[in-house]
Amino acid sequence: MTGEKTLILYGTEACHLCEQAEELLVGARHAIGGAWTYEKVDISESDALFERYGWLIPVLASPEGEELRWPFDPPALAEFLINCQL
């Protein structure tokens, strides 16, 4: 889709909190739609990302660099998406 923004979900494999965050993203995508999608990035594959996010995951980042750190719930996610103009 043209003009679609991509959020980044930083996490790791076998991270139950990351799985919960992804479930919230999927729910928000179905509930509110919009011109956005997300991709998962495994911080264990990058020393720099692991150093930056380590124990903070999951972290959701906008294309503009805004971050939403765990814990977040549907209202916090909705506010983040609105603030990111998604």
C-alpha positions as CSV (number, residue, x, y, z in Angstrom):
1,M,0.0,0.0,0.0
2,T,1.4,3.4,-1.0
3,G,2.0,5.8,1.8
4,E,1.9,3.1,4.4
5,K,4.1,3.7,7.5
6,T,6.0,0.9,9.1
7,L,6.4,0.6,12.8
8,I,9.2,-1.5,14.3
9,L,8.5,-3.9,17.1
10,Y,11.8,-4.6,18.8
11,G,12.0,-7.9,20.7
12,T,13.5,-11.4,20.7
13,E,12.3,-14.9,20.0
14,A,10.6,-16.7,22.8
15,C,9.7,-13.4,24.6
16,H,6.2,-13.7,25.9
17,L,5.9,-10.0,26.5
18,C,6.9,-9.4,22.8
19,E,4.1,-11.9,21.8
20,Q,1.6,-9.9,23.9
21,A,2.7,-6.7,22.3
22,E,2.3,-8.2,18.9
23,E,-1.2,-9.4,19.8
24,L,-2.1,-5.8,20.8
25,L,-0.7,-4.6,17.4
26,V,-2.7,-7.1,15.5
27,G,-5.8,-6.1,17.4
28,A,-5.3,-2.4,16.8
29,R,-4.7,-3.1,13.1
30,H,-8.0,-4.8,12.9
31,A,-9.9,-2.4,15.1
32,I,-8.7,1.0,13.8
33,G,-7.1,0.2,10.4
34,G,-5.1,3.0,8.9
35,A,-2.1,3.2,6.6
36,W,0.4,1.4,8.8
37,T,1.9,-1.9,9.3
38,Y,4.7,-3.3,11.5
39,E,7.7,-5.4,11.3
40,K,9.5,-7.4,14.0
41,V,13.2,-6.8,14.6
42,D,15.1,-9.3,16.8
43,I,17.5,-7.3,19.0
44,S,19.6,-10.4,19.6
45,E,20.9,-10.2,16.0
46,S,22.5,-6.8,16.6
47,D,24.9,-5.9,19.3
48,A,23.9,-2.2,19.0
49,L,20.2,-3.0,19.3
50,F,20.8,-5.4,22.2
51,E,22.8,-2.7,24.0
52,R,20.2,-0.1,23.4
53,Y,17.0,-2.1,24.3
54,G,18.3,-5.1,26.3
55,W,15.8,-5.6,29.1
56,L,13.4,-2.9,27.8
57,I,11.7,-5.1,25.2
58,P,9.2,-5.1,23.7
59,V,9.6,-1.6,22.3
60,L,7.5,-0.2,19.5
61,A,9.1,2.6,17.4
62,S,7.6,4.9,14.8
63,P,9.3,5.9,11.6
64,E,10.0,9.2,13.2
65,G,11.8,7.6,16.1
66,E,9.1,7.9,18.8
67,E,9.1,4.9,21.1
68,L,6.4,3.2,23.2
69,R,8.0,0.9,25.8
70,W,6.4,-2.0,27.6
71,P,4.2,-2.2,29.4
72,F,1.5,-0.8,27.2
73,D,-2.2,-1.6,26.9
74,P,-4.7,-0.9,24.1
75,P,-5.5,2.7,25.2
76,A,-1.7,3.5,25.4
77,L,-1.2,1.9,22.0
78,A,-4.1,3.9,20.5
79,E,-2.7,7.1,21.9
80,F,0.8,6.3,20.5
81,L,-0.7,5.6,17.0
82,I,-2.7,8.9,17.1
83,N,0.4,10.8,18.2
84,C,2.3,9.2,15.3
85,Q,-0.5,10.3,13.0
86,L,-1.2,6.7,11.9
